[in-house]
Amino acid sequence: MLEKLADAVRTLTLTNVLIMALIVVIMVPAFFAYRFISDTEFRREFLQNAVMVDKHVPCIVLEGHRLAQNTRHTVLYPFEPDDKRMEKVVGLRAPGLLTDKEIDEACQKVLTMANEVLKR
């Protein structure tokens, strides 16, 4: 069996090796295009964008947008419940961009929500 494999490798010409390499080079972008067209979750990864912005509040503030939608803020606060099994996140998503004052108010709401969840 190994002898047959070794004979097959020995009979490859430079042209055969280049053709196989070309097939591999063409398959990678073709597979990417196929996944992009057929898989909505895969496509969603490339059509949305979010950046963390520093607004000097105790919450995490994300500024993000999806394709063909306006930029908007999301205010999040991660916390660890008493059982300490996993970290949880409470957040608010605004319909658009928020001013610094509105971000501060949203952060206070998120902190209040996190405290309510911890009390349960």
MDAnalysis code that builds the backbone (N, CA, C; Angstrom):
import MDAnalysis as mda
import numpy as np

u = mda.Universe.empty(360, n_residues=120, atom_resindex=np.repeat(np.arange(120), 3), trajectory=True)
u.add_TopologyAttr("name", ["N", "CA", "C"] * 120)
u.add_TopologyAttr("resid", np.arange(1, 121))
u.add_TopologyAttr("resname", ["MET", "LEU", "GLU", "LYS", "LEU", "ALA", "ASP", "ALA", "VAL", "ARG", "THR", "LEU", "THR", "LEU", "THR", "ASN", "VAL", "LEU", "ILE", "MET", "ALA", "LEU", "ILE", "VAL", "VAL", "ILE", "MET", "VAL", "PRO", "ALA", "PHE", "PHE", "ALA", "TYR", "ARG", "PHE", "ILE", "SER", "ASP", "THR", "GLU", "PHE", "ARG", "ARG", "GLU", "PHE", "LEU", "GLN", "ASN", "ALA", "VAL", "MET", "VAL", "ASP", "LYS", "HIS", "VAL", "PRO", "CYS", "ILE", "VAL", "LEU", "GLU", "GLY", "HIS", "ARG", "LEU", "ALA", "GLN", "ASN", "THR", "ARG", "HIS", "THR", "VAL", "LEU", "TYR", "PRO", "PHE", "GLU", "PRO", "ASP", "ASP", "LYS", "ARG", "MET", "GLU", "LYS", "VAL", "VAL", "GLY", "LEU", "ARG", "ALA", "PRO", "GLY", "LEU", "LEU", "THR", "ASP", "LYS", "GLU", "ILE", "ASP", "GLU", "ALA", "CYS", "GLN", "LYS", "VAL", "LEU", "THR", "MET", "ALA", "ASN", "GLU", "VAL", "LEU", "LYS", "ARG"])
u.atoms.positions = np.array([
    [0.831, -1.189, 0.000],
    [0.000, 0.000, 0.000],
    [0.879, 1.257, 0.000],
    [1.878, 1.288, 0.863],
    [2.771, 2.441, 0.902],
    [3.584, 2.553, -0.376],
    [3.913, 1.393, -0.966],
    [4.670, 1.417, -2.214],
    [3.851, 2.056, -3.334],
    [2.554, 1.729, -3.381],
    [1.694, 2.311, -4.405],
    [1.584, 3.828, -4.227],
    [1.473, 4.265, -2.973],
    [1.405, 5.696, -2.690],
    [2.708, 6.379, -3.076],
    [3.840, 5.744, -2.766],
    [5.135, 6.315, -3.126],
    [5.290, 6.380, -4.642],
    [4.834, 5.363, -5.359],
    [4.903, 5.370, -6.823],
    [4.031, 6.488, -7.409],
    [2.850, 6.692, -6.815],
    [1.961, 7.751, -7.300],
    [2.600, 9.118, -7.110],
    [3.277, 9.322, -5.986],
    [3.937, 10.604, -5.718],
    [5.100, 10.802, -6.683],
    [5.845, 9.739, -6.971],
    [6.995, 9.834, -7.878],
    [6.562, 10.166, -9.305],
    [5.378, 9.733, -9.691],
    [4.944, 9.964, -11.074],
    [4.349, 11.348, -11.283],
    [4.170, 12.121, -10.218],
    [3.631, 13.472, -10.379],
    [4.648, 14.357, -11.089],
    [4.161, 15.099, -12.040],
    [5.025, 16.061, -12.724],
    [4.804, 17.434, -12.093],
    [5.644, 18.358, -12.476],
    [5.493, 19.717, -11.966],
    [4.146, 20.299, -12.383],
    [3.700, 19.984, -13.557],
    [2.399, 20.465, -14.033],
    [1.268, 19.930, -13.156],
    [1.339, 18.647, -12.816],
    [0.301, 18.067, -11.955],
    [0.279, 18.751, -10.591],
    [1.433, 19.002, -10.014],
    [1.515, 19.653, -8.703],
    [0.959, 21.067, -8.790],
    [1.300, 21.797, -9.849],
    [0.792, 23.163, -9.997],
    [-0.719, 23.178, -10.188],
    [-1.248, 22.234, -10.922],
    [-2.699, 22.162, -11.115],
    [-3.398, 21.864, -9.789],
    [-2.859, 20.958, -8.987],
    [-3.458, 20.663, -7.676],
    [-3.391, 21.883, -6.763],
    [-2.289, 22.617, -6.803],
    [-2.174, 23.829, -5.999],
    [-3.186, 24.876, -6.461],
    [-3.374, 25.000, -7.759],
    [-4.346, 25.947, -8.304],
    [-5.765, 25.577, -7.883],
    [-6.074, 24.299, -7.864],
    [-7.398, 23.848, -7.423],
    [-7.631, 24.236, -5.969],
    [-6.622, 24.043, -5.126],
    [-6.758, 24.405, -3.709],
    [-6.929, 25.913, -3.556],
    [-6.156, 26.691, -4.308],
    [-6.245, 28.154, -4.215],
    [-7.619, 28.638, -4.662],
    [-8.215, 27.996, -5.635],
    [-9.541, 28.392, -6.107],
    [-10.634, 27.919, -5.150],
    [-10.436, 26.799, -4.492],
    [-11.466, 26.252, -3.606],
    [-11.705, 27.115, -2.369],
    [-10.668, 27.754, -1.839],
    [-10.834, 28.531, -0.602],
    [-11.797, 29.698, -0.797],
    [-11.586, 30.589, -1.772],
    [-12.572, 31.668, -1.947],
    [-13.936, 31.168, -2.420],
    [-13.950, 30.080, -3.173],
    [-15.237, 29.531, -3.614],
    [-16.034, 29.020, -2.426],
    [-15.362, 28.375, -1.476],
    [-16.046, 27.902, -0.275],
    [-16.546, 29.083, 0.553],
    [-15.722, 30.137, 0.667],
    [-16.131, 31.336, 1.389],
    [-17.371, 31.946, 0.744],
    [-17.389, 32.057, -0.572],
    [-18.548, 32.616, -1.278],
    [-19.785, 31.750, -1.076],
    [-19.601, 30.437, -1.139],
    [-20.726, 29.521, -0.919],
    [-21.303, 29.701, 0.481],
    [-20.450, 29.760, 1.497],
    [-20.930, 29.950, 2.872],
    [-21.609, 31.303, 3.029],
    [-21.059, 32.342, 2.412],
    [-21.626, 33.677, 2.523],
    [-23.026, 33.718, 1.921],
    [-23.230, 33.032, 0.819],
    [-24.528, 33.040, 0.153],
    [-25.532, 32.145, 0.865],
    [-25.105, 31.006, 1.361],
    [-26.055, 30.017, 1.870],
    [-26.280, 30.051, 3.379],
    [-25.360, 30.591, 4.168],
    [-25.459, 30.535, 5.627],
    [-25.693, 31.936, 6.185],
    [-26.883, 32.183, 6.718],
    [-27.205, 33.528, 7.206],
    [-26.380, 33.917, 8.424],
    [-26.080, 32.981, 9.307],
    [-25.262, 33.307, 10.482],
    [-23.845, 33.700, 10.065],
    [-23.280, 33.009, 9.102],
    [-21.951, 33.337, 8.593],
    [-21.964, 34.715, 7.944],
    [-22.998, 35.001, 7.170],
    [-23.117, 36.287, 6.488],
    [-23.284, 37.425, 7.486],
    [-24.049, 37.171, 8.541],
    [-24.306, 38.204, 9.542],
    [-23.009, 38.685, 10.195],
    [-22.034, 37.796, 10.339],
    [-20.751, 38.172, 10.941],
    [-20.048, 39.271, 10.149],
    [-20.248, 39.298, 8.845],
    [-19.550, 40.259, 8.007],
    [-20.370, 41.497, 7.701],
    [-21.640, 41.499, 8.059],
    [-22.501, 42.625, 7.738],
    [-22.790, 43.518, 8.937],
    [-22.279, 43.169, 10.101],
    [-22.465, 44.030, 11.252],
    [-21.119, 44.405, 11.839],
    [-21.134, 45.503, 12.552],
    [-19.898, 46.030, 13.093],
    [-20.211, 46.712, 14.419],
    [-19.379, 46.470, 15.430],
    [-19.564, 47.128, 16.720],
    [-18.194, 47.474, 17.299],
    [-18.130, 48.629, 17.949],
    [-16.893, 49.107, 18.551],
    [-17.196, 49.550, 19.975],
    [-16.329, 49.163, 20.905],
    [-16.485, 49.645, 22.281],
    [-16.000, 51.087, 22.348],
    [-16.798, 51.944, 22.969],
    [-16.412, 53.341, 23.121],
    [-16.303, 53.659, 24.609],
    [-15.359, 54.503, 24.931],
    [-15.136, 54.878, 26.327],
    [-15.909, 56.152, 26.629],
    [-16.967, 56.010, 27.426],
    [-17.803, 57.155, 27.801],
    [-17.685, 57.461, 29.290],
    [-16.704, 56.881, 29.957],
    [-16.430, 57.113, 31.379],
    [-17.634, 56.814, 32.268],
    [-18.267, 55.680, 31.993],
    [-19.359, 55.176, 32.822],
    [-18.987, 53.747, 33.235],
    [-19.591, 53.224, 34.315],
    [-19.233, 51.874, 34.759],
    [-19.742, 50.753, 33.863],
    [-20.460, 51.088, 32.817],
    [-21.012, 50.081, 31.904],
    [-20.156, 49.977, 30.646],
    [-20.406, 48.931, 29.889],
    [-19.777, 48.775, 28.583],
    [-20.689, 49.439, 27.559],
    [-20.137, 50.309, 26.742],
    [-20.921, 51.011, 25.726],
    [-20.407, 50.572, 24.354],
    [-21.302, 50.000, 23.560],
    [-20.979, 49.583, 22.200],
    [-21.657, 50.516, 21.215],
    [-20.927, 50.874, 20.185],
    [-21.490, 51.659, 19.095],
    [-21.429, 50.762, 17.865],
    [-22.585, 50.359, 17.388],
    [-22.593, 49.393, 16.302],
    [-23.618, 49.700, 15.251],
    [-23.457, 49.037, 14.114],
    [-24.442, 49.172, 13.039],
    [-24.494, 47.883, 12.245],
    [-25.626, 47.663, 11.640],
    [-25.817, 46.553, 10.717],
    [-25.973, 47.138, 9.332],
    [-25.823, 46.306, 8.346],
    [-25.937, 46.765, 6.969],
    [-27.297, 47.424, 6.744],
    [-27.288, 48.584, 6.159],
    [-28.489, 49.351, 5.806],
    [-29.284, 49.812, 7.026],
    [-28.640, 49.915, 8.173],
    [-29.308, 50.453, 9.361],
    [-28.437, 51.547, 9.968],
    [-29.064, 52.404, 10.761],
    [-28.346, 53.490, 11.397],
    [-27.466, 52.973, 12.526],
    [-26.459, 53.763, 12.866],
    [-25.600, 53.445, 13.997],
    [-26.383, 53.643, 15.283],
    [-26.161, 52.760, 16.255],
    [-26.873, 52.877, 17.528],
    [-25.969, 52.431, 18.662],
    [-26.354, 52.842, 19.866],
    [-25.607, 52.481, 21.072],
    [-26.275, 51.308, 21.795],
    [-25.450, 50.479, 22.392],
    [-25.902, 49.421, 23.289],
    [-25.129, 49.591, 24.584],
    [-25.835, 49.614, 25.709],
    [-25.218, 49.783, 27.017],
    [-25.371, 48.464, 27.772],
    [-24.252, 47.881, 28.213],
    [-24.245, 46.569, 28.858],
    [-23.538, 46.631, 30.202],
    [-23.944, 45.728, 31.095],
    [-23.245, 45.589, 32.365],
    [-23.123, 44.097, 32.691],
    [-21.901, 43.570, 32.726],
    [-21.731, 42.157, 33.102],
    [-21.673, 42.027, 34.619],
    [-22.264, 40.972, 35.148],
    [-22.214, 40.753, 36.594],
    [-22.199, 39.258, 36.871],
    [-21.746, 38.900, 38.059],
    [-21.681, 37.501, 38.458],
    [-22.702, 37.270, 39.565],
    [-23.687, 36.413, 39.323],
    [-24.698, 36.159, 40.348],
    [-24.100, 35.418, 41.546],
    [-24.923, 35.254, 42.571],
    [-24.448, 34.638, 43.807],
    [-23.983, 33.200, 43.617],
    [-24.620, 32.462, 42.709],
    [-24.234, 31.058, 42.528],
    [-22.886, 30.913, 41.824],
    [-22.386, 31.983, 41.216],
    [-21.065, 32.041, 40.587],
    [-20.832, 30.947, 39.550],
    [-21.893, 30.477, 38.934],
    [-21.719, 29.452, 37.914],
    [-21.365, 30.060, 36.564],
    [-21.905, 31.226, 36.285],
    [-21.588, 31.870, 35.012],
    [-21.823, 33.365, 35.129],
    [-21.160, 34.099, 34.271],
    [-21.333, 35.540, 34.238],
    [-22.567, 35.860, 33.399],
    [-23.311, 36.860, 33.817],
    [-24.514, 37.254, 33.093],
    [-24.347, 38.697, 32.633],
    [-25.141, 39.077, 31.649],
    [-25.066, 40.425, 31.092],
    [-26.476, 40.997, 31.020],
    [-26.603, 42.241, 31.467],
    [-27.847, 42.979, 31.334],
    [-27.547, 44.165, 30.431],
    [-28.457, 44.474, 29.517],
    [-28.174, 45.569, 28.609],
    [-29.410, 46.226, 28.044],
    [-29.194, 47.390, 27.481],
    [-30.228, 48.146, 26.779],
    [-29.693, 48.530, 25.407],
    [-30.531, 48.398, 24.417],
    [-30.139, 48.805, 23.065],
    [-30.990, 49.994, 22.660],
    [-30.341, 51.064, 22.294],
    [-31.036, 52.279, 21.889],
    [-31.367, 52.212, 20.398],
    [-32.415, 52.915, 19.977],
    [-32.754, 52.911, 18.549],
    [-31.784, 53.736, 17.703],
    [-30.964, 54.553, 18.351],
    [-30.015, 55.398, 17.611],
    [-28.867, 55.793, 18.511],
    [-28.140, 56.808, 18.090],
    [-27.027, 57.301, 18.902],
    [-27.556, 58.077, 20.102],
    [-26.851, 57.958, 21.221],
    [-27.244, 58.633, 22.451],
    [-26.236, 59.726, 22.784],
    [-26.715, 60.752, 23.464],
    [-25.804, 61.768, 23.980],
    [-25.124, 61.219, 25.223],
    [-24.104, 61.914, 25.726],
    [-23.403, 61.465, 26.925],
    [-24.348, 61.371, 28.120],
    [-25.264, 62.327, 28.234],
    [-26.227, 62.310, 29.341],
    [-27.159, 61.102, 29.220],
    [-27.630, 60.822, 28.001],
    [-28.505, 59.665, 27.796],
    [-27.770, 58.352, 28.053],
    [-26.485, 58.300, 27.709],
    [-25.689, 57.097, 27.996],
    [-25.565, 56.911, 29.491],
    [-25.340, 57.992, 30.228],
    [-25.235, 57.912, 31.686],
    [-26.558, 57.429, 32.287],
    [-27.684, 57.948, 31.790],
    [-28.996, 57.507, 32.277],
    [-29.245, 56.037, 31.944],
    [-28.876, 55.626, 30.729],
    [-29.048, 54.221, 30.334],
    [-28.185, 53.312, 31.198],
    [-26.984, 53.757, 31.521],
    [-26.104, 52.966, 32.384],
    [-26.714, 52.815, 33.776],
    [-27.309, 53.868, 34.293],
    [-27.954, 53.784, 35.607],
    [-29.130, 52.808, 35.558],
    [-29.896, 52.817, 34.471],
    [-31.006, 51.862, 34.317],
    [-30.485, 50.431, 34.281],
    [-29.384, 50.222, 33.558],
    [-28.813, 48.875, 33.446],
    [-28.296, 48.413, 34.808],
    [-27.650, 49.300, 35.548],
    [-27.176, 48.943, 36.891],
    [-28.347, 48.599, 37.806],
    [-29.446, 49.344, 37.706],
    [-30.640, 49.052, 38.495],
    [-31.208, 47.692, 38.121],
    [-31.255, 47.391, 36.819],
    [-31.743, 46.096, 36.365],
    [-30.865, 44.964, 36.881],
    [-29.540, 45.161, 36.863],
    [-28.624, 44.132, 37.365],
    [-28.841, 43.896, 38.850],
    [-29.038, 44.972, 39.607],
    [-29.298, 44.833, 41.050],
    [-30.612, 44.096, 41.303],
    [-31.632, 44.360, 40.485],
    [-32.908, 43.650, 40.637],
    [-32.743, 42.161, 40.358],
    [-31.960, 41.847, 39.355],
    [-31.720, 40.428, 39.037],
    [-30.957, 39.754, 40.174],
    [-30.006, 40.450, 40.765],
    [-29.238, 39.870, 41.871],
    [-30.080, 39.656, 43.114],
    [-31.125, 40.484, 43.324],
    [-31.980, 40.352, 44.501],
    [-32.865, 39.107, 44.435],
    [-33.176, 38.638, 43.232],
    [-34.076, 37.493, 43.073],
    [-33.438, 36.223, 43.543],
])
